[in-house]
Amino acid sequence: MELGNTSEIKLIVENYEALQKIKYMVTGFYGLGLCGYLTSRYLCEVAEELGCLRRIGLVWSASLPPIVEVNNNGTFNYPVELCQISDRASVLLFRYQVPSGLHVSIADKITDLAKKYEIILILAGGIDIKVFPSIKRENADIVYTSNSVFKTMLNSGAFKWDIEKSPPGVVVSGGIAIFLMFAELKGVPAVSLLAPTYAQAGYVDSLASLKLAKRIAKTFDFGLDLSPFDTRIQLEVSRLMEMRAREEMRQRKEERFEPETEEFGIT
């Protein structure tokens, strides 16, 4: 297989027959709460549990991180793979964070592919919960922003849509912004679905990502059995409640045994 100049990005398609049936492609990046990456990863993991995960392509560049992931078969996965998760849906999975400079080249290749095969791009990510009014933060839900091509489809009633628009003034950055801009320029429908999470360094929001993955699969009717998401969400909620209970118990113990301060003076 000819890989060309080692500094180039190449999109290597391994199964064109499967690609011709794909209507949707989900991808996400390493932003707030890792929601973009985790959402795309969870979709692939559930498809693997159901026995319908297939690799149909991969991104190649010598500039990719020199890391591969050992899989269940004893072989390995490439850093960026295009995976089929159902008859009509796929995921461009970034298993590792790629250099930011590659996002432009990858977005260019992927939007060309989406244009050729009439694929809708779904960009998963997180949004800082602080952009919502304080009284709405506790029940803040997934929001969206899209390019004009997808907006036209939405206005035509192409989807059963119950997702609110993102609050205005929110800055979208990184891979999502690059994909949105390339898709707009090439006339490819693209929408970004953003899960409310916390803008904290090192914060990983598994629960928000699971809910986002389930919402995407349901909204776009991926034809994917969603029951594994329900089980995973319940387990994650239980884990978080247990962690919260332990933290509250620890705080009560610290308050109970807090030493009294001595007062000095003349009586």
Secondary structure, DSSP 8 states (H G I E B T S, - for coil): -----TTS-EEEES-HHHHTT--EEEEE-S-GGGHHHHHHHHHHHHHHHTT--EEEEEEE-TTS-S--EE-TTSSEE-SEEEEE-SSSEEEEEESS---HHHHHHHHHHHHHHHHHHT-EEEEEEEEEGGGS-GGGSTT---EEEE-HHHHHHHHTT-S----EE--TT----HHHHHHHHHHHHHT--EEEEEEEE---TT---HHHHHHHHHHHHHHTT-----HHHHHHHHHHHHHHHHHHHHHHHHHHHHHHT----------
